[in-house]
Amino acid sequence: MATMKDISKRAKVSLSTVSAVINQSAYVSPELTKRVMQVIEELNYRPNAVARSLKKKSTNTIGVIVTDILNPFYPPMIKGIEDVAFNNGFNVILCNISNEHKRILTYLELMLEKQVDGLLLANIATTEDFNEIEKTGLKYVLINRKPPFYGKNFVGVNNELSSELAVNHLVALGYKRIAYFGGNLEINTARERKAGFISCMTHHGLEVDPKLVFEGEYTLESGYTNVKKMLELVDNLPEVICAVSDVVAFGVIKGLRDSEIRVPEDIAVIGNDNSTFSENFLVPLSSVDHSTYDMGKLSMDLLLELIKEKNEIAARQIILTPSLVIRESCGYRSNKENI
C-alpha cells in the first residue's frame, strides 16, 4: 500500500507539501498540487482515515440507533438520514437494539470507540436509556419518541393531531362506535395518540366505551391479541378500529380475518404512521402519514448543525404535521347506510 513518503519521493516534493495537498491544510501552488495529485492517482493512494480523523478531530461518521429494524416505520427515515449524510460527506453506522437495554449500552460504547461525531436515536424514550446517552457526552438528536419533560434536540410529529385526523375521517364516513387499540402508555407517542383520540371523540359527542379501548405494544402480535380479547369480552362489536400504529393495525386485520370478520365490510380499520407496507397489505390500509423520510432528513440536518457549531446552540424541537392517506380498509359507511 502506497504511503505519503512514496508520494513525496515520486513527486519530488517535501512530505509537508504532500500532507498540505491531501488535508488542504496550507496553500500549495497549482503546479505542485497537480503534480502531487497525479502521483496519488498513479499509486492509487488512500489516506489513513484514523490518522486524518485524529488530525481533524472529526471522523465524519455518525451513529444511528433504532429499536427494531424489522419495523417498516424505519426504512424511509433511515434513507432520509443517509441521503443527507452522503451529501455532506458523512458515513453512517446503523445499530439495532431490539428493544433491549443491554444492547444500547454495548452500542454506545462502540460509538465512543469509533469516535463518531454525533448520534441519532430513533424511538429511544426510557429514562434509563436516556441517562446512558447523556453520559457519552456526544452530540445527539432524538427522533419520534422522547422521555418525559425532555427539552433538548428532537424531531417528531404532532401525535395528537394524527389521531384527530383519523377520527375526523371515520366520523365523516358515518362511523359512531369506534374502538381504539393503543400502545404502551409509558411511551409518549402512545399517550399523545390516545389523548388525541379521546379528545376528538368527545368533540364529536361520541362515547368512548372503556370496553373498546385497549393498551398494548407497537407490534403486530399486540394488535392480533387484542382483537381476540375484544371478541371474547364484547357482545356489541365496534364498527371500526382505530390503531395506534400501522403495525398494530396489521395485527388487527389479521386477527379479524382469522375470526372470519371481513375488513372493511364487517369492521373497518385505520392505522397511524403510513408505513411502507400499508398500501400493499392484505387490505390496503388507510393511515396517517408522518413524513418519516423528512423526519430522518431533518434530524440529520439538525445533527450536522450541532456538530459544525463549536459553541453550544439553543435546543430545537421540530414537530411535523401529519396528513391523512385514504385507502380501502376504512370502507364507505355512507354507502352501507344506503343499501
Disulfide bonds with the S-S distance in Angstrom:
none
